[in-house]
Amino acid sequence: MPVPLHLRNAPTKLMKQLGYGKNYKYAHSFSGNFVEQEFMPEDISGRKFYEPQNNPAELKVRETLKIHWIKYEY
């Protein structure tokens, strides 16, 4: 599956004209180094690949995800 255009490097003028890197959000420029941005190809966008389990370490992960992604249920 192709990498979304906004995540692609744009070292040439043509790539910039094609939209490579357009509207990319650099996470470290945002509070908590977290930004809402799609990183997956369109075909698998929105799929859940990880579900934190009920152990101390992953419960911390679950809480962090809740803080950043309130709209999703974990």
N, C-alpha and C positions, 0 to 999 in steps of 0.2 A: 504494500500500500504506500502511496506517496506521502511524503512529509508535507504537512500543511504549509502553504506558501509563506505565511507570516513567520514561520520558524526557520526558513531557509536563509542562508547567508547570501548577501547581494554584493559580490565584489566587482561586478561590472555594471555599466550603464544599462545594458539590455536586461539584466536580471532585475534591476530596480524598476525598469519600465514594465516588466512582467508581474511586478507586485511582490517579489521576494523580500521578506523582512518587513513588509508594510504593516503597520499597527502592532508590531511586536512589543510586548511589555516585559521589561527586564525586572525580574522579581526582586532583585536587591535594591531597586529604586523605590520599593513600596514598604510600608509598615509591616514588620514581622517577616520580611523577605518572602511575602506571599502575595500572589496576584491571581485573580480569576482570569484564566486564559485557557483556551483549548489546545492541548498538546497532541491529541490523537488524530489520526486520519479520519475523514468524514464517515467512512463505513463503520467505524467502531466507536465513534463519538458517543459519550454518555454511558458506555458500558462500565460496570463495576468490576475491577480486577483484584481488589483487595478488600477483605472484611476483617477488621481487627477482632481478635479472639478475646476470651475472658481470662486473661492472665495479667499480672501487674504491669508489665512493660507495654503490652498492647492496649490496655485500658487507658494509659497515658496517651498513646497514639490516637485512640478513639476520641478522647477529650480535645486534643489539639485539632483534629479534623472537624469536630463539632464547632469549635470556635471559628475556624476559617470557612467552613462550608455549612453554615446553618441551614441552608435550603435542602440539604441532603440528610437522610436519616441513617445513622450508623448504629 
